[in-house]
Amino acid sequence: MNPPKGEHYPAAADDLRSPCPVLNSLANSGYIARDGRNITAAELKSAIQYVGLGIDVASALVSRVFQVHSDDDKGPPGSSKAGLRDPGQVNKDGVPVLNLDQVGRPHALEHDVSITRQDRELGDCIHLDPDLYEHFVQAAKEDRYRSKDLGSYRKTRYEEQKQANPHLQFGKFEHYIGCAEASALRCVFGKGVTKGIPEAYVRAVFGEERLPYNEGWTPRKFKAYFPELIPVLLLISHYAWPF
Ligand code: HEM
């Protein structure tokens, strides 16, 4: 079965998926490979621009994650801790590729204090946790998530995980990654500067890993470039700051 791009089908049992609800939604609607395998940098870049990020953000993110992963900061040339690929991982044409399960690889981008995933030490850090999801849905204010709500919720999550996880790994690097995820979410699914993200969009993206077309969302015509994303990130970080 190869349905057209944009048609939503939940992942099949042997499809690979990531801890990122947005990448999973893109795979479930065919903007990246539905089986989650052998995704090229060009495909990933085009999918995240389609959903609403600018070419500057898409290029910076994709070139980083397409590096070969090294657990060590001083790995071989061209490798990095934030890199997600294995050495020599290419498709049959020799083009570098990535599988979605590698997005969740340990000691790379995946981190503690997620909104809807458990810490690695405590359970499943890849799939949606139904209780965390319910709490996040209840954190909407008047059916919306504004930047303040996202930041304050991240702070609540930090306090919860600090109590629950004696080996919590959460420093400034993880804090800023978490706030960057929330900022991208706010810019891509928000209804403009003051209106926030509708709760129904969050239910679709997190609850069903589905792009919220049925709820009225359309991809932004003017994409979100760094000069928009960074101030939103800093605002979220202000409310989320736990240190
Ligand atoms: C190359 C593209 C992307 C990569 C490699 C990526 C990677 C990741 C990773 C590794 C996580 C898990 C972090 C954790 O442990 O909680 C994650 C979560 C997340 N990502 Fe992405 N992501 C990408 C694109 C996007 C885009 C375009 C958006 C928004 C429009 C987004 C929004 C989110 C959100 C909101 C979470 C938090 C989920 C949670 O905490 O429950 N990501 N992403």
Boltz pocket constraint, residues with backbone or C-beta under 6 A from the ligand:
constraints:
  - pocket:
      binder: B
      contacts: [[A, 19], [A, 20], [A, 21], [A, 22], [A, 23], [A, 44], [A, 48], [A, 51], [A, 53], [A, 61], [A, 62], [A, 65], [A, 103], [A, 104], [A, 109], [A, 110], [A, 111], [A, 112], [A, 113], [A, 114], [A, 115], [A, 116], [A, 117], [A, 125], [A, 181], [A, 182], [A, 184], [A, 185], [A, 188]]
      max_distance: 6.0
